[in-house]
Amino acid sequence: MATPSRGSPAIQRLQLRGELRRARSEANLTQRQVAARMEWSPSKLLRIEAGEVGISVNDLRSLLGLYGLPPQDVERLLDLARGSRKMPFTEYKDIYGKEFLDFLAMESSAFVTRSFQPLVMPGLLQTEEYALEIIRAYTPDRFSEQQHQRMVEARMLRQETLERDHAEVFFILDESVIRRQVGGPGVMRAQLRRLAELAAHPRRQIMIFPFSRGAHAASQGPFTLFEFEEDMPPFLYLENLRGTALVSTAAEDVIGYTALFWKLEEQSIKGDRVPQVLLQIAERMGTDPPDLQDLSNAAS
């Protein structure tokens, strides 16, 4: 059995989930058999193995005893269980579903993030005013203004991940993201100026995919790839109407989307030209929009 790392709570919960599934499989036990012997409901074991709920140290010790693990492996997995309890953003579980909370946990733990967004500004790059407009537009009518404000609060907390010294983030934004006047010209002008500031950071690479490039394979929707320092596979997330859904850790899927990202990167405006282009568009926001290719040429 692999030695668990001392990663973030999110990483430790994922590792624990994988180790428990592996241990049960090696013990040649089904979920139903384990639930019966532990005197649990089948749904309890399902939720534990899915990472939806934690597991107490006493329950875990009994479970690992059932699986016949040696003492050294038992202690390693108990350490994982203790560390995995401190999951980030759990105070927002009343407004966010499990899938999105899992996404936030991965986002806060990733060593490298690659994200393509064809429609709106990524949450990590949004100003408060822009975020509030997007949240109001995306959430059902039953959500109150107080809940909207808490979502904005969570979004601003997420942006602390940009301050980590060792992490790298790569964003490719379709030109429509910087053209769409979310909240009106004033909100959008402030958003573009903020984006220009972020783009000047050496570990925050922000790129723009111009309209002039035409149709491309990523037009179908946004995606995010996470890579980790720990002994963890990369994760691929695709967004849907409910938020985000983990699609795959399969090598062929991750490799395919990584190759797609690199292809988009080759055709995008990047480097020192990006802040200049963004500031020029910000200054003209609310007027007839200039052609991005012209602005790109002028900034080069």
DAPE-V631386 format. One line per field, one symbol per residue. phi: phi as a letter, one per 20 degrees, with the letter a starting at -180 (. if undefined). A space follows every 50 residues. Layout:
BEGIN
phi=???
END
This chain:
BEGIN
phi=.fffedefgfffffffgfffffffffeldeffffgffeldfgfffgfffe mfcecffffffffffffmffgffgfffffffffffeffmffdffdcffgf ffffffgfdfeccccdceccfggfdeffffgffffffeeffffefffgff ffgffffgffffeffeecccdddfgffeefefnngffffffffffffffe efdcedccefgffmfbfeffrfbcddccfffcffddddecfepccfeadf gfffffffffffffffdefbmfffgffffffffdfndfffffffffffee
END
